[in-house]
Amino acid sequence: MSVKLEEIGKDIPRHLNCLSNENKATRRRSVEALRKETVQRQPRLDPAVLNGAFHELCRPLLSLFSDPVASCRELAISVVGEFIEEVSEPHDFLQVVVPVLVQRLGQQNIVEPMEEARHQLVQLLHRMVQLTGKRVAPYLDDLIKILQRTIVDPFAEVKKESCSCASSVARSIPEHFHMQSESLIAPLIQKDTIAHQHSKVRVAVVKAIGDVIRYGNGKSVDDVVSHLAQLMFDATPVVRQAVTHVIGDWLLDLPDRYSFHHKLIPLLLTSLTDEYPTIQSEAGAFWQDIGEKYASENDKDLKDKMDFEKPNLENYPQGLERPSLGCRTLVYHNFSKILSGITGDLMHSSLVPATRVKSAQLLYTLLINEEGNVTQHLEKVLTTLKASCNDEEKLVQEYIFKSAKLLGYFVTPEIWCRMLLQNIRLAQADGPSDTFPNLLCLLAAFIQGSDKESIQPHVADIVDVIGASSVCRFPATKLQLGLLLVVSSLIDISGDDCRNVSFALFNVLVSVIALHRQDVVRHQAEELLLKLAEVQAITRAQLFQNHLEPLLDLMEESSKNWTQHSEERFVFDTLVIEAGEAAVTVLDKVMKILQVNLDPSKDADIRSKFFSLLSHLVTSSTAGGKGSANGYEKYATTIIRDMILPNCVWRAGRTAEVIRKMAVLTLRILLTEDGFVAPEQLLSIVDELLTQMRSTLDDDGRETRLVSCQVLSRIFDLVGDRLHEDHRLYNLYPDLLKRLDDSSDDVRIEATKTFASYFRCLCKKFQVSTYGGHLEAIFKGLLLHLDDTQEEVQSAVLETLKAGSHVHPDMLLKEIESSRHKLRCTSSCDSLVKFINSLPKPE
């Protein structure tokens, strides 16, 4: 429609002429006037009229796109954009506008210096593409030329608008665009573009890539897939969401999607475990639709499976929804290709943690879809799990164990058990390594994923492996934690059927307790002991009663060769200590092992350990109450005669001295505990006992001499006056008198206390005619120290002489008088005489 400008407004021709005026203000006023007379006129002009007017005004306005004044350029671009929106046939102006846009935006260097103006120009181009639709096809080359430059423009708004424009071009003319689409891929995946600091730019780029490839050449998927994969780690959820939408659209509608399934499926499945719930749900919806579409497209191949498929699998893992047949089939056809990439990522610890986390999550999702078909890939999957289950990232560990549980469910125990146990045996033969505990952790997860009925035939094989001494008695924390996981899983899955392997599990738990290096290990093992008892409906004590004897039988033969560092020695210690009262039934076996390892021919280090154990057993045996030793008392004679006294014999060397000290310390504990040794038992071995104590009284070790005095005091207290006529009693006092001159005041004081007990062994019918000389010698020796330089010794001697005065007061008074002149201070003598005179006279 031809329109004369004068008909629209009489001043329009003059304004049009002024567009070329040298004055910038004049040019600007002319543009504003033209806008007011045309596109902003009220009432609004008919679009056809505007179309005709724009034919006359278009070129003059476009010439202002090159105006040296930025404000004029901006205003001209804005007015042209308004005309394009209002005219009836915007496609008529493509031939005029596009070349100008190419000149301003499509050059090698930036022609338009102003960022806002470049943004306006791209907006103008985008709007023309939207309004003209398929009529833009002849100008595709020019559009591509422009977009190649503007997509990499430094200004973020230009980038975003250019990406949106590229999407519109692709959607408008897909039949032509596919020949040129590859030209846009390079600028779109430039680092400054796809990894731009603004998340909105990254979102726009992702959407543009989606449309450019969907409506263009599908081969470009290979060029962009790695970049999109990197964006799955983007910190901004909307970016990850955009990638999810693009991948989902491609898997649904991309013409060549079958060729790229192995590259695109991992990206979509990664979104199923995204931390953002909205992304998870959208990815799930896409995956469901993709599976259904694949199944409908391949219904002939899948007909049998569709007709005979079970709707629900028995004991399907809780919290999971079974994928559709189409989804499972897609993963089945691409599993091996995807698995290779996952394995590479998980086995390279040098990769950033986020990569390993995503890979572990993807493996888990793949296994949900692969189901039992994973059996053919089990060895490779197992290798991946072994390398990653001890990853430093907790989230990686979590998904690795979740994957292992899935394998335990989907793969029959007959297969995975054989393969895993074989790997464990090989790792055991190779010696300690991180692989060993990793395998145990995986074994536990496999067991947790299985069901009770299918795994029961293989429990014995599993227990045989973990119960081997080289496994359960290896003192490494990681390995022990792995063992505890396996035991816990077996108890949980087997329930009361655990009684069939209870002994082996008991052996493992006691071994772990014995050899633990961290408290958390011991705590877990103790809890599992209680759990093992509970599932069998017995108490902890009954559990020990059931298994103590067979376990001690296994140890008895090897106990002859134990050293300080023998693992079985630690297990024995723990076993008898933890058993408590339950050990009463097997004390014969316990004593045999104790006696063998306390033989003087054994190494001093191991004897030292067993003396500590013996002391603990003696103390704990009487903890139940006075006069009760829980069955240990009948072995008191054997312990003293066959275990303690042989180690009290003097031998040269510092090590032998330490052993003698430990022996007399143990003897003191044994004699001190009420109810452990009866006087009759002590009398049966008193000869050997006193003989050896005479030797240890003169030992080089101060503490040995001190404790020997205490031991003698306890012997005298227990036996009492039944020793008064025994010559051994009178053979002993010279050695005690020598201790009064000991280099240690503690020993001297303890010796005086021993004499107090000694005097209580002398009965009231003491025969002066026969033994008076011995008593006289004792009194003389003690009176000599009544004038000791140490006040504590003086006091101790005084108290001892008071105790001795009951034996024969007259003799003591006589000795006091004969010794008084020798003393520097006679106050103690006076006190003693006063005490003796206060004693009641015998009838």
C-alpha positions in Angstrom: 0.0 0.0 0.0 1.5 3.3 -1.2 1.2 6.1 1.3 2.2 9.7 0.9 3.9 11.1 4.0 2.1 14.4 3.7 -1.2 12.6 4.1 -0.1 11.3 7.5 1.4 14.5 8.8 2.3 17.7 6.9 5.6 18.2 8.9 6.9 14.7 8.3 8.8 15.6 5.1 10.6 18.4 6.9 11.5 16.1 9.8 12.7 13.6 7.3 15.1 16.2 5.8 16.4 17.2 9.2 17.7 13.7 9.9 20.8 14.6 7.9 21.3 17.9 9.7 24.7 18.5 11.2 23.3 19.5 14.5 22.8 16.4 16.8 20.0 18.0 18.7 18.2 18.7 15.4 18.6 15.1 14.3 17.3 13.8 17.7 14.3 16.2 17.7 13.5 15.0 14.1 13.5 11.3 15.1 11.3 12.0 18.1 8.9 14.0 16.0 8.7 11.2 13.4 8.0 8.7 16.2 5.2 11.0 17.6 3.6 11.4 14.1 3.7 7.7 13.3 4.1 4.8 15.7 3.0 6.8 18.8 0.3 8.8 17.1 -3.1 8.8 18.8 -5.4 7.4 17.6 -3.1 4.8 16.3 -2.6 4.5 12.6 -3.6 1.5 10.6 -0.8 -1.1 10.3 -1.1 -1.0 6.6 -0.6 2.8 6.6 2.4 2.4 8.9 3.8 -0.2 6.6 3.6 2.2 3.7 5.1 5.0 5.7 7.9 2.9 6.9 8.9 2.1 3.3 9.7 5.8 3.0 11.2 6.3 6.5 13.2 3.1 6.8 16.4 3.9 5.0 16.8 7.4 6.5 16.3 6.0 10.0 18.7 3.1 9.3 21.3 5.6 8.3 21.2 6.9 11.8 22.4 3.5 13.1 25.8 4.9 12.1 25.3 8.3 13.7 28.4 9.5 15.6 26.2 10.4 18.6 25.2 7.5 20.8 21.9 8.9 21.9 20.8 9.4 18.3 21.8 5.8 17.4 19.8 4.5 20.4 16.7 6.5 19.5 16.8 5.5 15.9 17.1 1.8 16.8 14.3 2.2 19.2 12.0 3.8 16.6 12.8 1.2 14.0 12.0 -1.5 16.5 8.6 0.1 17.2 7.9 0.3 13.4 8.7 -3.4 13.1 6.2 -4.2 15.9 3.4 -2.1 14.3 3.7 -2.6 10.5 1.5 -5.1 8.8 4.3 -6.9 6.8 7.6 -6.7 8.7 9.1 -9.3 6.4 9.1 -6.5 3.7 11.9 -4.8 5.5 14.3 -7.7 6.1 16.2 -6.9 2.9 16.9 -3.4 4.2 17.4 -4.0 7.9 19.4 -7.1 7.9 22.3 -5.7 5.8 22.6 -2.7 8.2 22.6 -5.1 11.2 25.4 -7.1 9.5 27.4 -4.0 9.1 26.9 -2.9 12.7 27.2 -6.4 14.4 28.6 -8.9 12.0 32.1 -7.6 11.4 35.3 -9.1 12.6 35.8 -6.2 15.0 33.2 -4.5 17.1 31.7 -1.6 15.0 29.1 -0.4 17.5 31.1 0.7 20.5 28.2 1.2 22.9 27.0 -2.0 24.7 23.5 -0.8 25.2 23.2 0.0 21.5 24.5 -3.5 20.5 21.9 -5.0 22.9 19.1 -3.0 21.2 20.3 -4.1 17.7 20.3 -7.8 18.8 16.8 -7.3 20.3 15.7 -5.8 17.0 17.1 -8.7 15.0 15.5 -11.2 17.4 12.1 -9.5 17.2 12.3 -9.5 13.4 13.0 -13.2 13.4 10.1 -13.9 15.6 7.7 -11.8 13.5 8.8 -13.0 10.1 9.0 -16.7 10.8 10.1 -18.8 7.8 10.5 -15.7 5.6 13.8 -15.1 7.3 15.3 -18.2 5.6 17.0 -16.2 2.7 18.9 -14.2 5.2 20.2 -17.2 7.2 23.8 -16.7 6.2 23.7 -13.1 7.4 22.0 -14.1 10.7 24.6 -16.7 11.4 27.3 -14.2 10.7 25.8 -11.8 13.2 25.2 -14.4 15.9 28.7 -15.8 15.6 29.9 -12.4 16.7 27.3 -11.3 19.2 27.2 -14.7 21.1 30.8 -14.0 22.1 30.2 -10.3 22.8 31.7 -9.1 26.1 28.4 -7.6 27.3 26.3 -10.2 29.2 23.0 -8.8 28.0 24.1 -9.1 24.4 25.1 -12.7 24.9 21.8 -13.6 26.5 19.7 -11.9 23.7 21.9 -13.5 21.0 21.4 -17.0 22.5 17.6 -16.4 22.6 17.8 -15.2 19.0 19.7 -18.3 17.9 17.0 -20.5 19.5 14.3 -18.5 17.6 16.2 -18.9 14.3 16.6 -22.6 14.8 12.9 -23.1 15.6 11.7 -20.8 12.8 13.5 -22.5 9.8 14.8 -25.9 10.9 14.7 -27.2 7.3 17.3 -24.6 6.4 19.0 -24.1 9.8 20.5 -27.6 10.0 22.9 -26.8 7.2 24.4 -23.9 9.2 23.9 -24.9 12.8 27.4 -26.2 13.3 28.7 -22.6 12.8 27.1 -21.5 16.1 28.5 -24.4 18.2 32.0 -23.0 18.5 31.0 -19.6 19.8 28.4 -21.2 22.2 31.0 -23.4 23.8 33.7 -20.9 24.2 34.8 -20.6 27.8 33.8 -17.0 28.2 30.3 -17.9 27.0 29.3 -21.3 28.4 31.2 -20.7 31.6 30.2 -17.0 32.0 30.2 -15.7 35.5 26.5 -14.8 35.3 24.2 -17.7 35.8 21.5 -16.2 33.5 24.0 -16.1 30.7 24.9 -19.8 31.3 21.2 -20.7 31.3 20.6 -18.9 28.0 23.6 -20.6 26.4 22.4 -24.0 27.5 19.0 -23.4 26.0 20.5 -22.1 22.8 22.7 -25.2 22.5 19.6 -27.3 23.0 17.7 -25.7 20.2 20.6 -25.3 17.8 21.3 -29.1 18.0 17.7 -30.2 18.2 16.7 -28.3 15.0 20.2 -28.4 13.5 22.9 -31.0 12.9 22.8 -33.7 15.6 26.4 -34.6 15.1 27.3 -31.5 17.2 26.3 -33.5 20.3 29.8 -34.9 20.4 31.2 -31.3 20.6 28.9 -30.0 23.4 28.3 -33.1 25.6 31.4 -32.6 27.7 30.6 -29.0 28.3 27.1 -29.8 29.4 28.4 -32.5 31.7 30.6 -29.9 33.3 27.5 -27.7 33.9 26.0 -30.6 35.9 28.3 -29.4 38.7 27.2 -25.8 38.5 26.5 -24.2 41.8 23.3 -22.6 40.6 20.3 -24.9 40.4 18.7 -23.1 37.5 21.7 -23.9 35.3 21.5 -27.6 36.2 17.8 -27.5 35.6 18.3 -26.0 32.1 20.8 -28.8 31.3 18.3 -31.4 32.5 15.6 -29.9 30.2 17.9 -29.8 27.2 19.1 -33.4 27.7 15.5 -34.6 28.3 14.3 -32.9 25.1 17.1 -34.4 23.1 16.4 -37.9 24.4 12.8 -37.5 23.5 12.9 -35.7 20.2 16.4 -35.5 18.8 16.3 -37.2 15.4 19.7 -39.0 15.9 19.1 -39.6 19.6 19.7 -43.4 19.4 23.3 -42.7 18.3 23.9 -40.6 21.4 22.1 -42.6 24.1 25.3 -43.7 25.8 26.4 -40.0 26.1 23.1 -38.4 27.0 21.5 -41.0 29.4 24.3 -40.5 32.0 23.6 -36.8 32.1 19.9 -37.1 32.7 20.3 -39.9 35.2 22.7 -37.7 37.1 19.9 -35.2 37.7 17.8 -37.9 39.4 20.1 -37.6 42.4 20.5 -33.8 42.3 20.4 -32.0 45.6 17.6 -29.8 44.3 14.2 -31.7 44.6 12.6 -29.9 41.7 15.4 -31.0 39.4 15.0 -34.6 40.7 11.3 -34.6 39.9 11.7 -33.1 36.5 14.4 -35.5 35.6 12.3 -38.4 36.8 9.4 -37.2 34.6 11.6 -36.9 31.6 13.1 -40.4 32.2 9.6 -41.9 32.5 8.5 -40.3 29.2 11.7 -41.3 27.5 11.3 -44.9 28.6 7.7 -45.1 27.5 8.5 -43.5 24.1 11.3 -46.0 23.6 9.1 -48.9 24.4 6.4 -47.7 22.0 9.0 -47.3 19.2 10.3 -50.8 19.9 7.1 -52.5 20.8 7.8 -55.4 18.5 11.2 -56.2 20.1 9.8 -55.8 23.6 6.5 -57.6 23.1 7.4 -60.7 24.9 8.8 -58.9 27.9 5.8 -56.7 28.1 3.4 -59.6 28.0 5.2 -61.7 30.6 6.8 -59.2 32.9 6.0 -59.3 36.6 4.6 -56.0 37.7 6.4 -56.1 41.0 9.6 -57.8 42.2 9.5 -59.6 45.5 11.2 -57.8 48.4 12.0 -54.9 46.1 14.3 -52.3 47.9 12.3 -50.0 50.1 12.0 -46.4 49.0 12.6 -47.2 45.4 10.1 -47.2 42.5 10.9 -49.7 39.8 11.7 -48.1 36.4 9.6 -48.9 33.4 10.6 -51.6 30.9 11.7 -49.0 28.4 14.0 -47.3 30.9 15.5 -50.6 31.9 16.0 -51.6 28.3 17.7 -48.3 27.4 20.2 -48.8 30.3 20.7 -52.5 29.4 21.8 -51.6 25.9 24.2 -48.8 27.0 25.4 -50.0 30.4 28.8 -51.2 29.4 29.7 -48.0 27.6 28.5 -45.8 30.5 30.2 -48.0 33.1 33.6 -47.4 31.5 33.4 -43.7 32.1 32.2 -44.1 35.7 35.0 -46.5 36.5 37.6 -44.1 35.2 36.2 -41.2 37.2 35.9 -43.2 40.5 39.3 -44.9 40.3 41.1 -41.6 39.8 41.3 -40.0 43.2 43.1 -37.0 41.7 39.8 -35.8 40.3 37.8 -33.2 42.2 35.5 -34.7 44.9 32.3 -33.5 43.1 33.2 -35.6 40.1 33.6 -38.7 42.1 30.3 -38.0 44.0 28.4 -37.6 40.8 29.9 -40.8 39.4 29.0 -42.8 42.5 25.4 -41.5 42.4 25.2 -42.3 38.7 26.4 -45.8 39.2 23.7 -46.3 41.9 21.0 -45.0 39.5 22.2 -47.2 36.7 22.1 -50.3 38.8 18.5 -49.5 39.7 17.7 -49.6 36.0 20.0 -52.4 35.0 18.7 -54.9 37.6 19.7 -58.5 37.2 21.4 -57.8 33.8 24.4 -56.4 35.8 25.5 -60.0 36.5 27.4 -60.1 33.2 29.3 -56.9 34.3 29.7 -57.9 37.9 33.5 -58.3 37.9 34.0 -54.8 36.4 31.5 -53.2 38.8 33.1 -55.0 41.7 36.5 -53.6 40.7 35.0 -50.1 40.7 33.4 -50.6 44.1 36.6 -51.9 45.6 38.6 -48.9 44.5 36.0 -46.4 45.8 34.4 -47.7 48.9 37.1 -46.1 51.0 36.9 -42.7 49.3 37.6 -39.7 51.4 34.3 -38.2 50.5 31.5 -39.6 52.7 28.9 -39.2 50.0 30.9 -41.3 47.6 31.1 -44.0 50.3 27.4 -43.8 50.9 26.5 -44.4 47.3 29.1 -47.1 46.8 27.5 -49.1 49.7 24.0 -48.4 48.4 25.1 -49.7 45.0 26.6 -52.8 46.7 23.3 -53.4 48.5 21.5 -53.2 45.1 23.9 -55.8 43.7 23.2 -58.0 46.7 19.5 -57.9 45.8 19.7 -58.2 42.0 22.5 -60.7 41.7 22.0 -64.2 43.2 24.2 -64.9 46.3 25.6 -68.0 44.5 27.3 -65.7 42.0 28.4 -62.7 44.1 29.4 -64.8 47.1 31.8 -66.9 45.1 33.3 -63.9 43.4 33.6 -61.7 46.5 35.0 -64.5 48.7 37.5 -65.4 46.0 38.7 -61.7 46.0 38.9 -61.7 49.7 41.1 -64.8 49.7 43.4 -63.4 47.1 43.7 -60.1 49.1 44.4 -62.2 52.2 47.2 -64.0 50.4 48.7 -60.8 49.2 49.0 -59.4 52.7 47.7 -56.2 54.3 46.4 -53.5 52.0 43.4 -51.1 51.7 41.8 -53.6 49.4 41.1 -56.1 52.2 38.9 -53.9 54.4 37.2 -52.5 51.3 36.2 -56.0 50.3 34.8 -56.7 53.7 32.7 -53.5 53.7 31.4 -54.5 50.3 30.6 -58.0 51.5 28.6 -56.5 54.4 26.6 -54.4 51.9 26.0 -57.3 49.6 24.7 -59.3 52.6 22.4 -56.5 53.6 20.9 -56.4 50.1 20.2 -60.1 50.0 17.2 -61.9 51.5 17.4 -64.4 54.3 16.3 -67.4 52.3 18.7 -67.1 49.4 21.8 -66.3 51.4 21.5 -69.0 54.1 23.2 -71.7 52.1 26.3 -69.4 51.8 26.6 -68.1 55.3 28.9 -70.9 56.4 31.3 -70.0 53.5 31.3 -66.4 54.5 31.9 -67.2 58.1 34.8 -69.5 57.2 36.5 -66.6 55.4 36.1 -63.9 58.0 36.8 -66.4 60.9 40.2 -67.3 59.6 42.9 -66.3 62.1 44.8 -64.3 59.5 41.6 -62.2 59.0 39.9 -61.7 62.3 43.1 -61.4 64.3 44.8 -58.8 62.2 45.1 -55.6 64.3 44.1 -53.0 61.7 41.3 -50.6 62.5 39.9 -50.4 59.0 39.9 -54.2 58.6 38.2 -54.6 62.0 35.5 -52.2 61.2 34.9 -54.1 58.0 34.6 -57.4 59.9 32.1 -55.8 62.3 30.0 -54.6 59.4 30.0 -58.2 58.0 29.1 -59.7 61.4 26.3 -57.1 62.0 24.9 -57.8 58.5 24.9 -61.6 59.1 23.2 -61.2 62.4 20.5 -58.9 60.9 19.9 -61.1 57.9 20.0 -64.5 59.6 18.2 -63.7 62.9 17.9 -66.8 65.1 19.6 -68.9 62.4 22.8 -67.3 63.7 23.1 -70.1 66.2 24.5 -72.3 63.4 27.5 -70.0 63.1 27.4 -68.5 66.5 30.8 -69.9 67.5 32.6 -68.4 64.5 31.0 -65.0 64.9 31.8 -65.1 68.7 35.4 -65.9 67.8 35.6 -62.9 65.4 34.0 -60.5 67.9 36.3 -61.5 70.8 39.3 -61.3 68.5 38.4 -57.8 67.5 37.8 -56.7 71.1 41.2 -58.2 72.0 43.2 -56.5 69.2 41.3 -53.2 68.9 43.3 -50.0 68.7 40.4 -47.5 68.8 37.6 -47.4 71.4 34.9 -47.1 68.7 35.9 -50.6 67.5 35.7 -52.1 70.9 32.3 -50.4 71.6 30.8 -51.7 68.3 32.1 -55.2 69.0 30.7 -55.2 72.5 27.3 -54.2 71.1 27.4 -57.0 68.6 28.2 -59.6 71.3 25.0 -58.5 73.0 23.1 -58.6 69.7 24.4 -62.1 68.9 23.1 -63.3 72.3 19.8 -61.5 71.9 18.9 -63.1 68.5 19.5 -66.5 70.1 17.4 -65.6 73.1 20.3 -66.1 75.6 22.3 -63.9 77.9 25.8 -62.6 77.3 27.0 -64.9 80.1 25.4 -67.9 78.4 27.0 -66.9 75.1 30.4 -67.1 76.7 29.5 -70.4 78.4 28.5 -71.9 75.1 31.8 -71.0 73.3 34.5 -70.7 76.0 35.5 -74.3 76.0 35.8 -75.0 72.3 37.7 -71.7 71.8 40.2 -72.5 74.6 40.6 -76.0 73.1 41.8 -74.4 69.9 44.3 -72.2 71.9 45.7 -74.8 74.3 48.1 -76.5 71.9 49.5 -73.2 70.4 49.8 -71.6 73.8 53.1 -73.3 74.4 54.6 -71.2 71.6 53.0 -67.8 72.5 55.1 -64.7 72.7 54.4 -61.3 74.0 53.0 -60.2 70.6 51.0 -63.4 69.8 47.5 -62.4 68.7 46.1 -65.5 70.4 47.6 -64.3 73.7 45.6 -61.1 73.5 42.5 -63.1 72.6 43.0 -65.4 75.6 43.4 -62.4 77.9 40.2 -60.8 76.6 38.3 -64.1 76.7 38.9 -64.9 80.3 38.4 -61.3 81.5 35.2 -60.7 79.5 33.8 -64.1 80.5 33.6 -63.2 84.1 31.8 -65.8 86.2 31.2 -67.9 83.0 34.9 -68.8 83.1 34.4 -70.9 86.3 33.3 -73.9 84.2 36.6 -73.9 82.2 39.1 -73.0 84.9 41.1 -76.2 84.4 41.9 -75.2 80.9 42.6 -71.6 81.9 45.0 -72.7 84.6 46.8 -75.0 82.2 47.5 -72.1 79.8 48.5 -69.8 82.6 50.9 -72.4 84.0 52.5 -73.0 80.6 53.1 -69.3 80.1 54.4 -68.6 83.6 57.0 -71.2 83.4 60.5 -69.7 84.1 61.8 -71.0 80.8 59.4 -68.7 78.9 60.4 -65.2 77.8 60.2 -62.6 80.6 57.9 -60.3 78.6 55.2 -62.9 78.2 55.5 -63.9 81.9 55.0 -60.2 82.8 51.8 -60.1 80.8 50.5 -63.2 82.4 51.2 -62.0 85.9 49.2 -58.9 85.1 46.4 -61.1 83.8 46.6 -63.4 86.9 46.4 -60.4 89.2 43.3 -59.1 87.4 41.6 -62.5 87.6 42.3 -62.9 91.3 41.0 -59.4 92.0 37.9 -59.8 89.9 37.1 -63.3 91.2 36.5 -61.9 94.8 34.6 -58.8 93.7 31.3 -60.6 94.3 31.6 -60.4 98.0 33.7 -61.4 101.0 34.7 -65.0 101.2 33.8 -65.8 97.6 36.4 -66.4 94.9 34.0 -67.8 92.2 35.8 -71.2 92.0 39.3 -69.8 91.8 40.1 -70.6 95.5 40.6 -74.3 94.8 43.4 -73.5 92.5 45.2 -71.2 95.0 47.8 -73.8 95.9 48.6 -74.6 92.3 48.9 -70.9 91.5 51.3 -70.2 94.4 53.4 -73.4 94.1 53.6 -73.8 90.3 53.2 -70.3 88.9 54.4 -67.7 91.4 57.1 -69.3 93.5 59.2 -70.6 90.6 59.4 -67.0 89.4 60.6 -65.8 92.8 63.9 -67.8 92.5 66.8 -65.5 92.2 68.4 -65.1 88.7 70.9 -62.6 87.5 69.9 -59.6 85.5 67.5 -56.6 85.6 64.8 -58.5 83.7 64.8 -61.3 86.3 64.5 -58.7 89.0 61.4 -57.3 87.4 59.8 -60.7 87.1 60.5 -61.4 90.8 58.8 -58.1 91.7 55.8 -59.0 89.7 55.6 -62.5 91.2 55.6 -61.2 94.8 53.1 -58.4 93.9 50.8 -61.1 92.5 51.3 -63.2 95.6 50.4 -60.2 97.8 47.2 -59.7 95.8 46.3 -63.3 96.0 46.9 -63.5 99.8 45.1 -60.1 100.4 41.9 -61.0 98.6 39.4 -62.4 101.2 38.3 -66.0 100.5 41.0 -66.8 97.9 43.4 -68.8 100.0 42.3 -70.9 103.0 44.8 -71.3 105.9 44.8 -75.1 105.3 45.9 -74.5 101.7 48.6 -72.2 102.9 49.9 -74.6 105.5 50.4 -77.3 102.8 52.9 -75.1 101.0 54.2 -72.9 103.8 57.6 -74.6 103.8 58.3 -73.6 100.1 56.6 -70.3 100.6 58.7 -69.2 103.6 61.9 -70.5 102.1 61.4 -68.4 98.9 60.3 -65.3 100.9 63.6 -65.4 102.9 65.3 -65.1 99.5 63.2 -62.2 98.2 63.6 -60.4 101.5 67.2 -59.8 100.5 66.4 -59.0 96.8 68.2 -56.1 95.0 64.8 -54.5 94.3 63.5 -52.2 97.0 59.9 -52.8 96.0 60.5 -56.6 96.0 61.8 -56.4 99.6 59.0 -54.2 100.7 56.3 -56.5 99.2 58.0 -59.6 100.6 57.5 -58.1 104.1 53.9 -57.5 103.3 53.5 -61.1 102.0 55.0 -62.5 105.2 52.7 -60.4 107.3 49.7 -61.8 105.4 51.0 -65.3 105.8 51.4 -64.9 109.5 47.9 -63.4 109.8 46.3 -66.2 107.9 48.1 -69.1 109.6 48.3 -67.6 113.1 49.7 -69.7 116.0 49.8 -72.9 114.0 53.4 -72.0 113.1 54.7 -71.4 116.6 56.5 -74.6 117.0 57.8 -74.8 113.5 61.5 -74.3 113.2 61.0 -72.4 110.0 59.4 -69.6 111.9 62.5 -69.2 114.0 64.8 -69.5 111.0 63.1 -66.5 109.5 63.5 -63.7 112.1 67.3 -63.1 111.4 66.3 -62.1 107.8 63.6 -59.8 109.1 66.0 -58.2 111.6 68.4 -57.4 108.7 65.5 -55.5 107.0 65.6 -53.2 110.0 68.9 -51.9 108.6 67.6 -51.6 105.0 68.6 -48.7 102.9 64.9 -47.8 102.5 62.9 -46.5 105.4 59.7 -47.9 103.9 61.2 -51.4 104.0 62.3 -50.9 107.6 58.9 -49.7 108.7 57.2 -52.6 106.8 59.7 -55.0 108.5 58.6 -53.8 111.9 54.9 -54.4 111.0 55.9 -57.9 109.8 57.3 -58.6 113.3 54.0 -57.5 114.8 52.3 -60.2 112.7 55.1 -62.6 113.6 54.5 -62.2 117.3 50.8 -63.2 116.8 52.0 -66.6 115.6 53.6 -67.3 119.0 51.0 -68.9 121.2 50.5 -68.2 124.9 52.2 -71.5 125.7 55.5 -70.2 124.3 58.2 -72.4 125.7 60.9 -70.1 127.0 63.2 -73.0 127.8 63.2 -74.2 124.2 62.7 -71.0 122.1 63.6 -68.2 124.6 66.9 -67.5 122.9 65.2 -66.6 119.6 62.7 -64.3 121.3 65.5 -62.6 123.2 67.4 -62.0 120.0 64.3 -60.5 118.4 63.8 -58.1 121.4 67.4 -57.0 121.4 67.3 -56.3 117.6 64.1 -54.3 117.9 65.2 -52.3 121.0 68.3 -51.3 119.2 66.1 -49.4 116.7 64.0 -47.9 119.4 66.6 -45.1 119.3 66.6 -44.8 115.5 67.4 -41.5 113.8 64.0 -41.6 112.0 61.1 -40.9 114.2 58.7 -42.9 112.0 60.9 -46.0 112.5 61.0 -45.3 116.2 57.3 -45.2 116.4 56.9 -48.3 114.3 59.3 -50.2 116.5 57.6 -49.1 119.6 54.2 -50.3 118.4 55.8 -53.6 117.4 57.4 -54.1 120.8 54.0 -53.4 122.4 52.6 -56.2 120.3 55.5 -58.5 121.2 55.1 -57.8 124.9 52.1 -60.1 125.0 54.4 -63.1 124.2 56.7 -62.7 127.3 56.4 -59.4 129.2 59.0 -60.2 131.7 61.7 -61.1 129.2 61.0 -57.8 127.4 61.3 -55.8 130.6 64.6 -57.5 131.4 65.9 -56.6 127.9 64.7 -53.0 128.2 66.6 -52.6 131.4 69.8 -54.1 130.0 69.5 -51.9 126.9 68.4 -48.6 128.5 72.0 -47.3 129.0 72.8 -47.8 125.4 70.0 -45.4 124.2 70.3 -41.7 123.7 66.7 -41.1 124.4 64.9 -43.3 127.0 61.4 -41.8 126.6 60.4 -44.7 124.3 61.7 -47.2 126.9 59.6 -45.5 129.6 56.6 -45.5 127.4 57.1 -49.2 126.7 57.7 -50.2 130.3 54.5 -48.3 131.3 52.5 -50.2 128.7 53.9 -53.6 129.8 53.1 -52.8 133.4 49.5 -52.0 132.5 49.0 -55.4 131.0 46.8 -57.7 133.0 48.8 -60.2 135.1 48.4 -63.9 134.0 46.4 -66.0 136.5 
